Each structure stands twice: as C-alpha cells, then as structure tokens.
Amino acid sequence: MVSPSVSAVAAAVPPPPAKTKPVTLATAPPLTATRRHLLLASAASALPTAAASAAASRFTEIPSSGGVKALELREGSGEVPVDGDQVAIHYYGRLAAKQGWRFDSTYDHKDATGDPIPFVFTIGSGKVIPGIEAAVKSMRVGGLRRVVIPPTQGYQNTSQEPIPPNFFDRQRLFTTIFNPTRLANGEGSTLGTVIFDIELISIRQHT
C-alpha cells in the first residue's frame, strides 16, 4: 500500500493534459514535440482526506518493479516498448517530501517554436532511475500514469537521469534526498520517494 502521506501528495497534482494522437519517432523528430500541451501552471490544492484515500486505493504495484506503484490516468492505445527501444516521454517530477515540490517538468523545456521538449532515453540503457524505466516499459504510447517510486528504485546518485537542468533545482533535489543527518535519523524512505506523472509520447523501435 502507498503510505497516507505519500498518497495525499500524489493526489494533489495538476490535471493531466488533454488526450492527443500518438505519434512515432519514425515520423517525428526524436528530441522535439510536434504538439502543444496546455497545463495549469500551479498545482491543485490538496484533496480532502477521503478523496486522497480513494485515490491511493487505485494505485497498484507494477510487477517486478521493486515496489513502484502506478495510477492509470489515461490508457494508451499504441505499442509497448521493449529493451533497446528509444522512447520519448513527458513528465512532472515531484518529491514526496517538501509538500510535493515539483523539481522538474519537461513541459517547461521549450524548443525554438515554443513546443515542450520531451525526455528521450533508451530502454535498458541504465541511464535513468529504475522506477521510470519500470513504469514506461509497461505503458502503451499515448498513455499517462502517475507513479510513486520508492528510494530503492529512485535516485541512487547524482548522475542518474532525469536531472533538472536548473542548478538550484538539482541542488535542492539532491541535498534533500541525500541529506546525511536526516538519513541517519531513518528518514530515507520519506526523503528518497519521488512521484512522476509520465506520458509516453512515442517509440523508435530497436532494429
């Protein structure tokens, strides 16, 4: 089960973007998005306790994920990635600590035309935190899910992606997760838990 404090944070998030037509990386540039997303700029206020509890009950653990919990916000209808595929995703990344502070969002990374730039990585490369890879490997293109990633499947060092491009956001993220005093006090499970809203945009299949 997701702990009450984490589930409350996971429930208090902006609404997901409107459904858009899935594209493939074969027909779209791999590092740019060809569509615009209109999202609320500020996080929604916390839901009432009963509503947060109901939301938490819909989280299910992803098999063989090491404890990653997922809440389906929108079912995809496209393909499912496999090892070696290059995928493009959009995400909101938040800490369960610090009242769900949002440390990064691909929707804030814009190209020259103002379109949000997705995060691109290869499944099985080991460059991203395991929790994100586990979540994406069980998604279909066009899908959107919220995942609660425990510390063991989250950031183990400061080189794992995705990394916030802003120096101060990176510093705040890692000084929180790897705070030696609070870790020594047994707060690791709270500090290292991260929450991501992930939208699988496209797949370039491995050949």
C-alpha positions as CSV (number, residue, x, y, z in Angstrom):
1,M,0.0,0.0,0.0
2,V,1.1,3.6,-0.6
3,S,1.5,5.4,2.7
4,P,-1.1,8.0,3.6
5,S,1.3,10.9,3.5
6,V,2.6,9.9,0.1
7,S,-0.8,9.2,-1.3
8,A,-2.0,12.6,-0.2
9,V,0.8,14.3,-2.1
10,A,0.3,12.0,-5.1
11,A,-3.4,13.0,-5.2
12,A,-2.7,16.8,-5.1
13,V,-1.4,17.3,-8.7
14,P,-2.4,19.3,-11.8
15,P,-4.9,17.6,-14.1
16,P,-3.4,15.6,-17.0
17,P,-3.1,17.1,-20.5
18,A,-5.9,16.6,-23.0
19,K,-5.6,13.4,-25.0
20,T,-3.6,13.8,-28.2
21,K,-3.0,11.5,-31.1
22,P,0.1,9.2,-30.6
23,V,3.0,9.7,-32.9
24,T,6.0,7.5,-33.6
25,L,9.6,8.6,-33.6
26,A,9.9,7.4,-37.1
27,T,7.6,10.2,-38.2
28,A,8.6,12.9,-35.7
29,P,11.9,14.4,-34.6
30,P,13.1,12.3,-31.6
31,L,14.1,15.3,-29.5
32,T,11.2,17.7,-30.2
33,A,7.5,17.6,-29.6
34,T,5.2,18.5,-32.5
35,R,2.2,19.4,-30.4
36,R,1.4,21.8,-27.6
37,H,0.1,20.9,-24.2
38,L,-2.0,23.4,-22.2
39,L,-1.5,22.6,-18.5
40,L,-2.3,24.5,-15.3
41,A,0.8,26.4,-14.1
42,S,0.2,25.8,-10.4
43,A,-0.5,22.6,-8.5
44,A,-4.0,21.9,-7.4
45,S,-4.7,22.2,-3.7
46,A,-4.7,19.0,-1.6
47,L,-7.7,16.8,-1.9
48,P,-9.9,16.1,1.1
49,T,-8.6,13.1,3.1
50,A,-11.4,10.8,1.9
51,A,-10.7,11.6,-1.7
52,A,-6.9,11.2,-1.2
53,S,-7.6,7.8,0.4
54,A,-9.8,6.7,-2.5
55,A,-7.1,7.8,-5.0
56,A,-4.5,5.8,-3.0
57,S,-6.6,2.7,-3.2
58,R,-6.4,2.8,-7.0
59,F,-2.6,2.6,-7.0
60,T,-1.3,-0.8,-7.9
61,E,2.2,-2.2,-7.8
62,I,3.9,-2.7,-11.2
63,P,5.1,-6.4,-11.3
64,S,8.8,-6.9,-11.0
65,S,9.3,-3.2,-10.4
66,G,10.8,-3.2,-6.9
67,G,7.8,-1.6,-5.3
68,V,6.8,1.1,-7.9
69,K,3.1,2.0,-7.6
70,A,1.1,3.2,-10.5
71,L,-2.2,5.0,-11.0
72,E,-3.5,5.0,-14.6
73,L,-4.7,8.4,-15.6
74,R,-5.2,7.6,-19.3
75,E,-4.8,4.3,-21.1
76,G,-2.7,4.3,-24.2
77,S,-3.6,2.6,-27.4
78,G,-0.2,2.4,-29.1
79,E,2.7,0.0,-28.8
80,V,4.5,-1.1,-25.7
81,P,8.3,-0.5,-25.6
82,V,10.9,-3.3,-25.1
83,D,14.6,-3.3,-24.3
84,G,16.6,-1.4,-26.9
85,D,13.7,0.9,-28.0
86,Q,14.2,4.6,-27.8
87,V,11.2,6.3,-26.1
88,A,10.1,9.9,-25.7
89,I,8.2,10.9,-22.6
90,H,6.8,14.0,-20.9
91,Y,6.8,14.1,-17.2
92,Y,6.2,16.0,-14.0
93,G,8.7,15.1,-11.3
94,R,7.9,15.8,-7.6
95,L,9.3,14.9,-4.2
96,A,7.1,13.2,-1.7
97,A,9.0,15.3,0.8
98,K,8.7,19.2,0.8
99,Q,4.9,19.0,0.3
100,G,5.3,17.5,-3.2
101,W,7.7,20.1,-4.5
102,R,7.9,19.9,-8.3
103,F,11.6,19.7,-9.1
104,D,11.3,19.3,-12.9
105,S,8.9,19.1,-15.8
106,T,9.5,18.6,-19.5
107,Y,6.6,20.8,-20.2
108,D,8.7,23.7,-19.1
109,H,11.5,22.8,-21.5
110,K,10.7,24.6,-24.8
111,D,12.2,24.5,-28.3
112,A,12.6,27.5,-30.6
113,T,8.9,27.3,-31.6
114,G,7.7,27.1,-28.0
115,D,6.8,23.4,-28.1
116,P,7.7,21.4,-25.0
117,I,10.7,19.1,-25.5
118,P,10.2,15.5,-24.4
119,F,12.8,13.5,-22.5
120,V,14.3,10.8,-24.7
121,F,16.1,7.6,-23.5
122,T,16.7,4.0,-24.5
123,I,15.0,1.2,-22.5
124,G,17.6,-0.9,-20.8
125,S,20.4,1.6,-21.0
126,G,20.6,2.0,-17.3
127,K,20.9,5.8,-17.6
128,V,17.5,6.6,-15.9
129,I,16.3,5.8,-12.5
130,P,14.9,2.3,-12.4
131,G,11.4,3.4,-11.3
132,I,10.8,5.4,-14.5
133,E,12.1,2.6,-16.7
134,A,9.8,0.1,-15.0
135,A,6.8,2.4,-15.4
136,V,7.5,3.2,-19.1
137,K,8.1,-0.5,-20.0
138,S,4.6,-1.4,-19.1
139,M,2.9,1.6,-20.8
140,R,1.4,2.0,-24.3
141,V,2.0,5.0,-26.5
142,G,-0.5,7.7,-25.6
143,G,-0.8,6.5,-22.0
144,L,-0.5,8.7,-19.0
145,R,0.2,7.4,-15.5
146,R,1.2,8.6,-12.0
147,V,3.9,6.6,-10.4
148,V,5.2,6.6,-6.8
149,I,8.8,5.5,-6.8
150,P,10.4,4.2,-3.6
151,P,14.0,5.2,-2.8
152,T,15.4,1.9,-3.9
153,Q,14.1,2.5,-7.4
154,G,14.7,6.2,-7.4
155,Y,17.9,8.3,-7.3
156,Q,20.9,6.4,-6.0
157,N,23.4,9.0,-7.2
158,T,23.5,12.5,-8.8
159,S,24.3,11.3,-12.3
160,Q,21.1,9.3,-12.9
161,E,18.5,10.9,-15.2
162,P,16.3,12.7,-15.5
163,I,18.2,15.6,-13.9
164,P,16.7,19.1,-13.6
165,P,18.5,21.5,-15.9
166,N,18.4,24.3,-13.3
167,F,21.4,24.1,-11.0
168,F,19.4,25.3,-7.9
169,D,16.6,22.7,-8.5
170,R,19.3,20.0,-8.9
171,Q,21.0,21.1,-5.7
172,R,17.7,21.2,-3.7
173,L,16.7,17.8,-5.0
174,F,19.9,16.0,-4.2
175,T,20.6,17.8,-0.9
176,T,17.1,16.7,0.2
177,I,17.4,13.0,-1.0
178,F,21.0,12.6,0.3
179,N,20.7,14.7,3.5
180,P,23.2,12.8,5.7
181,T,21.7,14.0,9.0
182,R,18.1,13.0,8.1
183,L,19.2,9.8,6.5
184,A,21.0,8.9,9.8
185,N,17.7,9.6,11.6
186,G,15.9,7.0,9.5
187,E,14.1,9.4,7.2
188,G,15.4,7.8,3.9
189,S,12.1,6.4,2.8
190,T,10.5,9.8,3.0
191,L,13.4,11.8,1.5
192,G,14.0,9.5,-1.4
193,T,10.5,8.8,-2.6
194,V,9.6,10.6,-5.8
195,I,6.4,10.9,-7.8
196,F,6.3,11.2,-11.5
197,D,3.4,11.8,-13.9
198,I,4.6,10.2,-17.2
199,E,3.1,10.4,-20.6
200,L,4.6,8.1,-23.2
201,I,4.7,10.1,-26.4
202,S,6.5,7.8,-28.9
203,I,8.7,4.8,-29.6
204,R,11.5,4.3,-32.0
205,Q,11.9,0.5,-32.2
206,H,15.2,-1.1,-31.9
207,T,16.3,-2.8,-35.2
